[in-house]
Amino acid sequence: MAVVRDKVTRLFVVAAIAEAISWAGLLAGMAVKYGPPGNELGVQIFGPLHGALFVIYGALVLAVARVRRWSLLAAVVALACAVPPFATIAFERWARRRGMLDTTEPVREPAPVG
């Protein structure tokens, strides 16, 4: 169970960072789309990418909240952080400082046989 918990936690961290990066790409694409050039390519690329990462982040919040036994409030805040740009990184750092994402568990030696 500890291995699954650590893998899900690491995936959550990667998703939080990727979701924030996709926000940056989407905002840049929107700036280009509504700026003087009027090119929609950035939005066409980063829109669906950000949407997919948004859903992945939400699913991983629910998974990590369950395996790490987060409070309901912590899970709701983590989900809400997917809406404002770059808030997923702020939440990830906040949760890490509070030990909610610790992946370092003591290695248990197998019991001697015999």
C-alpha positions as CSV (number, residue, x, y, z in Angstrom):
1,M,0.0,0.0,0.0
2,A,2.9,2.4,0.8
3,V,4.2,2.0,-2.8
4,V,0.9,2.9,-4.3
5,R,0.5,5.8,-1.9
6,D,3.9,7.2,-2.9
7,K,3.3,6.7,-6.6
8,V,-0.1,8.4,-6.5
9,T,1.5,11.3,-4.5
10,R,4.3,11.7,-7.0
11,L,1.8,11.7,-9.9
12,F,-0.2,14.4,-8.0
13,V,2.8,16.6,-7.7
14,V,3.6,16.2,-11.4
15,A,0.0,16.9,-12.3
16,A,0.0,20.0,-10.1
17,I,3.0,21.4,-11.9
18,A,1.9,20.4,-15.3
19,E,-1.5,22.0,-14.7
20,A,0.1,25.3,-13.8
21,I,2.4,25.2,-16.8
22,S,-0.6,24.5,-19.1
23,W,-2.3,27.6,-17.5
24,A,0.7,29.6,-18.6
25,G,0.5,28.3,-22.1
26,L,-3.2,28.9,-22.3
27,L,-2.8,32.5,-21.0
28,A,-0.1,33.1,-23.5
29,G,-2.2,31.7,-26.3
30,M,-5.1,33.9,-25.2
31,A,-2.9,36.9,-25.2
32,V,-1.8,36.1,-28.8
33,K,-5.3,35.3,-29.9
34,Y,-6.8,38.6,-28.6
35,G,-3.7,40.7,-29.3
36,P,-2.8,42.3,-32.6
37,P,-1.7,39.1,-34.5
38,G,-5.0,37.3,-33.8
39,N,-3.5,33.8,-34.1
40,E,-5.6,31.1,-32.4
41,L,-3.0,28.3,-32.6
42,G,-1.9,28.7,-28.9
43,V,-5.5,28.4,-27.7
44,Q,-6.1,25.4,-30.0
45,I,-3.1,23.6,-28.5
46,F,-3.2,24.6,-24.9
47,G,-7.0,24.7,-24.4
48,P,-7.5,20.9,-24.7
49,L,-4.2,20.2,-23.0
50,H,-5.1,22.4,-20.1
51,G,-8.6,20.8,-20.0
52,A,-7.1,17.3,-19.8
53,L,-4.6,18.2,-17.1
54,F,-7.4,19.9,-15.1
55,V,-9.4,16.6,-15.1
56,I,-6.3,14.6,-14.3
57,Y,-5.3,16.9,-11.4
58,G,-8.9,16.6,-10.0
59,A,-8.8,12.8,-10.2
60,L,-5.4,12.7,-8.5
61,V,-6.6,15.1,-5.8
62,L,-9.3,12.6,-5.0
63,A,-6.9,9.7,-5.0
64,V,-4.3,11.3,-2.9
65,A,-6.9,12.7,-0.4
66,R,-8.1,9.1,0.0
67,V,-4.8,7.3,0.4
68,R,-3.2,10.1,2.5
69,R,-6.4,10.5,4.5
70,W,-6.7,14.3,4.0
71,S,-9.6,16.1,5.6
72,L,-12.6,17.0,3.5
73,L,-11.6,20.7,3.7
74,A,-8.1,20.0,2.4
75,A,-9.5,18.0,-0.5
76,V,-12.0,20.8,-1.4
77,V,-9.3,23.4,-1.2
78,A,-7.0,21.3,-3.4
79,L,-9.8,20.9,-6.0
80,A,-10.6,24.7,-5.8
81,C,-6.9,25.4,-6.5
82,A,-7.3,24.0,-10.0
83,V,-9.5,27.0,-11.0
84,P,-7.2,30.1,-10.5
85,P,-4.0,30.1,-12.5
86,F,-0.9,28.7,-10.8
87,A,-2.8,27.9,-7.5
88,T,-2.0,24.2,-7.8
89,I,1.7,24.8,-7.3
90,A,0.8,27.0,-4.2
91,F,-1.3,24.2,-2.8
92,E,1.3,21.5,-3.5
93,R,4.0,23.6,-1.7
94,W,1.6,24.3,1.2
95,A,0.7,20.6,1.5
96,R,4.3,19.5,1.3
97,R,5.3,21.9,4.1
98,R,2.6,20.4,6.3
99,G,3.7,16.8,5.7
100,M,0.6,16.0,3.6
101,L,2.7,14.7,0.7
102,D,5.6,13.0,2.5
103,T,6.8,10.0,0.5
104,T,9.7,9.0,2.8
105,E,8.5,6.0,4.8
106,P,10.9,3.9,6.9
107,V,12.0,0.8,5.1
108,R,10.9,-2.2,7.0
109,E,13.3,-5.1,7.1
110,P,11.7,-8.5,6.5
111,A,11.3,-10.5,9.7
112,P,13.9,-13.3,10.0
113,V,12.7,-16.7,9.2
114,G,13.5,-19.5,11.5
